[in-house]
Amino acid sequence: MTASGAFEPTLSPRRVTRAERIAEDIHLFELRDPAGGDLPEFTAGSHVTLRVPSGLLRKYSLCNDPAERDRHVIAVKREASGRGGSESLIRDAQVGSEVMVSAPVNNFALAKAVGGHLFVAGGIGISPIMAMIRQLAAAGGRFQLYYCTRSPAATAFRDALGAFGRQVVIHHDGGDLACALDLWPVLEKPQARQLYCCGPRGLMQAVRDMTGHWSPSAVHFESFTDAAPRPDDKPFTVRLARSGDTVAVPAGMTILAALRAHGLDVPSSCESGTCGTCRTRLISGEADHRDLVLADDERASNIMLCVSRAHSDKLVIDR
């Protein structure tokens, strides 16, 4: 268990055999077994946890074909406003370097779909979807991808995506929200397809808002956005209704981490507010919801402990 209260996965050495810039601020890394053996199998939508050279742990989606056993490939976006994880990897991990990497984990798995699959990606969110469309293309599956980026220069995998023809629509908005792709004509009518969305939180929230009338089991989100503090974050307390204990949650710590530091074993998975594993009943208090799982009518009585905070000074939860 790390100092932040997160449980650390088992890591194994991997050698960097390819490290190159593939788009503006996006770098690709190919990872192989130092002894030349096969790597653990993975399915489309999987991610690995990697310890970057600075020591931080970061999650990255695998973007190569899941049929490949000799390598794992990740794409990393340099986050100027982040906490240095991507910068460390891009700056310090060169061809020949060894990094420590976990086995693949999948919280974003492809579900069977009678009508095929629909993908919406933004920026680096294309990473897990690349593995998905490669797997589907190899199996003759039907899919349609809408990929939103600022410009051609900021578009990762542009050449590879071009090979899929009309199954892929790439839209550039120049960083102007007024020029964003209008997805309502695509999402207005619920379909017999499975929808997968990965990208900036604003894009995922827009897709969530436009698919409120879809079956919840047909809409899937993936995000590795961490719960970095915001300028308006404030400390608060969480009272555990079952034990009566009160846990302080500082501005720089999540409820999940605070509970773990208090000695509680709290289940979680994505830790980015998209999978629902840490969903907990909210008994009282005003929550600051920051997840992409709860519907509006669920927010008065539920909270996602991994990302959400409090507007009130105290929350009471069912633990």
N, C-alpha and C positions, 0 to 999 in steps of 0.2 A: 504494500500500500504506500503510495507516494505521500509527500508532505501535504499536497492539496486534498488528500482524501480519496483519490481515484485509485482503483486497483490496477496494477500493472500486469500486462499479459507476459507470457513467456516469449522471449526474443531469441532469434538465432542469427548467426552471421550471414550476410549476403554481400557479394562483390558487385560493385557498380561497373557494368561493362559498356554502358552508353550513357552519356550525359550531354544533352544539347538543347539549345533554345529552339522551340518549334513554333512560337508565336510571341507577340509582344508580352513580356513579363511572364511567359509560361515556358517551363523547361521540362523535358522528358528524361526519365531515368529508367534504365534497364537493369534489373537486379537478377543475379544468378547465384547458384550454390558455389561457394569457393572450391569445393571438391569436384565440381562438374556433374553432380547428381541431379535427379529430378527434384522439383520443388513441390510443396503440398498442392494438391488439386484445389481449384476454386471454381465457383460458379459466377455467372454474370451478375454484377451488382456488388461483388465482394470488395472489401477494403482490407488493408493491412495497417498495423500500427508500427511506426518507424521512429527510432531514436535518432534525431538529427545530430550533427557533430557538436552542437552547443549543449546537448544533453536533454533537450526537450523532447517529449513524446508527441507525435502528430499522426493523424489518421489520413490515409490517402487511398483513393479508389484505384482498383486495378483496371486498366483500360485495354489490355491486349486480349486476344482470343482465348477463352477458357480452355480450349483444346490444347493449348501449348503448355507443356509440363517443364520445359527447360528454363523458363524465365517468367518473371513478374515485371510488368511495366506500369509506371505511375507517371502522372503529369502534375506538376507543382506550379502554382501561381505565386509569384513574389508579392507578398502582402505588405505594402509600405506601412500600413497602420496596424499591423499585427504585432505579436510579441517576439518576433525574431526567428520563429521556427523555419519558415520557408526561406528566409534570407540565409540562414545558416546552411541549409541543405544545398541551395543553389550556389552559394559562394564556396563552400568547403568540400562538398562531395564531388570528387573527380573520378574519371575512369581509373579503376584500380583500387579505389577506396573501399573499405569494408564498413558496412553499417549494420545495425542490429534491427531485425524485422520480425514481427509476429507472423503466425500462421493466418491465412485469410479468414475473415468473418463476414457473413452476409446478413445484413438487416434490410436489404433492398432487392430481394430476390424476384426474378421474373415469375409471374403467375401465368398459368395457361389462360388463353383468351380465344374465344370462338371467333371474334371479329378481328383479331390481330392486336398489335400494340401501337400505342400512340406515345411519343416522347416529346417533352418540352425541356430544352436545356438552355442555360445561360452561362456564358463565360466558361470557367473551369468546370462547371457542372456537366460538361460533355463527357468527362472522364468515365464514370461508371456506365454511361449510355453507350460509349464506344464498344465496350465489351458486350453489351446486350445486343446491339445491332449486328456485330460480327457473329455472335452465336446464332441469332435468328437468320441471318443471311446464309450461313453455312447449312442450316436446317431447312431452308426454303420457307421460312416464316414471313408473314406479312407485317410491315411496320411503316410508320410515317414519323419523321423527325422534324421538329421545328427548333432551330438553333439560333439563339439571339446573341449577338456580339456587338461591340462598339464599331468595329471596322474589319476589313479583310486582314489587316496586319495582326489584329487581336484574336483571330479565329484559329483555334487549335485544330489539328488534323484536317485542315482544309482540303488537301489533295486526296486523302483517304475517303473523306465524305463525298467528294465529287464522283467517286466510283459508283455510288448508289443511285445516281440519277434523280428522278422525280420523287423518290422516297425521302429525300432530304431537302428541306427548305432552309436556307441560311438568310437571316435578316440582320442588317446592320443599322443601328439607331444613332450612331455618332455620339452616344452618351447623352442624348436628348430624350427625356421621357415623352415629349410630344411626338416623337418619331418611333415610339415603341411598337412592336408588332401587335396588331389587334387579334387576340386569340379568341374573342367571343364567337365569331362565326364557326370556329372549330369546336368549341366546347359548349355551345348553346344547347345542343341536343345530346342527352346521355346516349352513349354508344355501347355496343357489345365488345368494346375494346378495353384493355387495361392501360391506364394512363400513368406514366412515370415522369416526374418532374424533379430536376436538380439544377440548382443555380443560386443566384443571389436571393436573399430573403425576400426582397421586394417582388421578384418574379414569382417565387413560390407562394407568397401571400395572395398575389393577383390570381394565380391559377386556383388556389384554394377557394377564393371568393367566387370564382366563375364556375366551380364544380360542386357547389353546395347541394345541387339537385341530383348529382350523380350518386350511385351506390358507393358508400364509404370503402367497400372492399375493392373497388375498381380504381381508386386513386392512391398513388404512392408518392411519398416525398423522401428525399435524401439530402442531408446537410451535415457538414462537418464544422459549421460555424460554432466557435466556442462561446462560452458565456462571459466574454470579456466585460469588465466593468464599464458602465456608462457614467457620464459626468453627473447625472442626477440620481445615481444609486445612493441609497442610504442604508445604514444598519437597521436590523429589526430582529425580533425574536419569534421563534416558533415553539408553541407549546404542544407537547405530545399528549393527546387525550387519554390514551390507554395507561401510560406510566405516570403522567403528571409532570414529567420533566420539562424544563424550558431550555431551549438551545439558542444561543446567540448566533446570528448570521451577519458577519461583517460585510462591508460594501464590496470587498474583493473576493468573496467566496460564495459559491452556490449553496442553496439549501441542501442539496444532495451531499456535497462535500462536508458541510457543517454537521450533518447527521452522522456521517461516517466517522468524522473526527471525534464525535461523541460516543463512538463505539457501536453504532448500529449498522447492521448489514442490510443495506437498502438495495434492492434489485434495480439494475439499469442496463442500458445497452448503448444506444446511439449517443447519449449525453449531449444532444443538440436540439431536443424538442420535437423530434419527428417520428419516433417509433412508439411511444406510449408506454414503455415498460415501467417507468417510474411514476405512472399516474397514481395519485393518492387523493382520498376524499378530503375536501376542504370543509371544515366545520364552521369556522367563523373567521372574520377578517377580510380585508379587501386585497385580493391578489393582483399582482402586475404580471399578467399572462404574456409569455414570450414564446409559446410553442406554436406548432403548426398542426396539432392533433385535435384539440378540443373544439367542438362546435360551440356557437354562442350560448346555446341553452344548457351547456354542460359546465360552463366556466364558473357559475355561482357555487358549485358544489364539488369541483375537482381542481387539481393543480398538478403540473408537471414539475417535479422537484429539481430536474437537472438544469433548467434555464430560467424558470419564473421566479419572481421576487414578490415584494409586498409594497402596496401603497400605504397600508396602515402600519402602525408600529408593531402589531402582533398578529400572527396567524395561529389558528388552532387546527391541527390536522389529525386524521384518524390513524395514529401509530402508537 
